[in-house]
Amino acid sequence: MKIRIGVLSDTHLRVVTSALQEIYDAHLSEKDLILHAGDVVSMEVVDFLCKRPFQGVHGNMDPVEVKEALPRKKVMELGPYRVGLIHGWGSARGLEDRIWREFGNVDVIVYGHSHEPANHVREGVLLFNPGTATGFSAAGKHTIGILELGDTIHSEIVTL
């Protein structure tokens, strides 16, 4: 059995916009699970994403109500895999080293904060950052991530 996951981070939206609705309709509406790696910025967006099974963490830019609703980090058992979810903090330089130390015994670490997509394996662990779907992007591109967990892990960054 394959688990299909849509992955977002750093949306930085105070309301549900037409751009988010379009992303949801095109890429998330039929996924088994939606993950958000922080900096959601509003409970309205969290509630919107909860139309599908949803797991999220808060980021450094999230207001109190989001921080109260979502943890700083979590580990989920998804099929045979352990997936860590965290936002991140500080400079983009060294970010993966900092979040790496937050988890042990996971197969995937999903993170955000840098607004830059990442999709690579380190010491047998997939490090996956979907970039930013609707926030500021230094590269001028918006991205989301897709994970498929089955017999193997398939990971993809989708440019919007």
N, C-alpha and C positions, 0 to 999 in steps of 0.2 A: 504494500500500500504506500502511496506517495502523498506527502503533505506539501501542499503548495502555499507559499507564504509571500505576501507582499510586504516590502520593507521600506519604511520612510524614516527620515530624520530631519530635524532643523526646518520644519515647515514655517515657523514664525508667523502664524496666522492668528489674528484675533477673532475672525469670523470664518465661516465656511464660504469660500469664494467659488466663482464659476470654474476657475483653474483647478481647484481641488476636486470639485465635482467631476470634472472631465477626467482627471487622473484616476479617481475612484471608478468611474464607469468603464474606462478603457483598461485598467490594469489591476484593480483590487476587488471589484464586485464579485468575482467568482473564485477568489482565493479561499483556502481553508482557514487562514489566519492572517491577520495584519499585525505587524510589529512596528512600533514607533520608538526610535532611540533618542527621544528627548528634544527639547525646545519646540514643543507643540504650541505653547503660548496661550491657549484658551481651552476651557472645559467644553465650549461649543464644538471645537474640532475633535476633542476626545470623544464626546457623545456621538458625533457624526461617524467617526471611524468604528464605533461599537456596533454599527449595523451588521458587521461581520464579527466573528470571534476576534478579540483584540487583546494584545499585551503591550504595555508601554512602560517607559521609565521617564522620570523628569530630567530636565537639563538645567543649566545655569541661568537661562533666560526665562524659565517658567515662573508664573506667579504662584503665590502661596496656595491657591485652591488646586492647582495642578500638582504642586509638590506634596500636598496632603493626599491627593488621590492616587498618585503613582509613585512607586519607590525609586530610590537612586540607582539601584541595580537589581537584577534578578537572574536566576538560573531556571530554565524550563526543561522538562523532559518531553521531547517531541519525537515520538516513535522511539527508535533505538539511540537517539542522539541527545546530548546535553548541550543546550544553547544558552550562552551568557548574553545578557542585554544590558548595556550601560550607555550613558551619553558621552562622558569624558569631560576634561577640564584643562585649563591652561593653554599654553602655546600648541600649535599644530606640530611643532618640532618635539619629538619625544612622546607624542600622544599615545601611540601604540605600545610603547614600553610601559607607560603609566597604567593603561587599562589592562595590559597583560598580567600585571601583578595582582589585579583584583580577582582573578579567576584561577581555579585549579580544576583539573579533571573535566574539561569541556571539549566539545568537538568544534564548536563555532563560537566566536565572539562577534556580536553585532554591536556597533558603536556609531556615534555621530560626532558632533561638535565642530569638526574641521570644515564642513561643507564640501569636502573633497571625497569623491568615491574611492573605495579601496576594495580589492577582491583578490586576496592571495593567501597562501598557506605558510604558516610559521611553525616549525616543530610539530607538524601534523595537525595544527589547529587552523581552521579557516578564520581569517580576520576580514570582516565584511562591514564596510561603511557605504550606505546607499547614497551618500552625498546629500544635497538639498533639493527637494522637489519644488519648492516655491520661495525659498529664502535667497539671500544674496549669494552669488557665486562669482568668485574672482575670475574663473575661467569663462564665465558667461553662459554656462550650460546648467540645466536642471536635470536631475537624475533621480531614479528610484532603484530599488533592488528587488530581485526575485530570487527566492531560495526554493529548491525542491529537495525534500528529504525523502529518500526511498532507499533502495539498496546502496546507493551512493549519494553524495551531496552534490547537487548542481547549483551553481551560483552565477547570477548574471546582473550586470549593471545596465539599466535601460535609460538611454538618453531621451528626454521628452521633447 
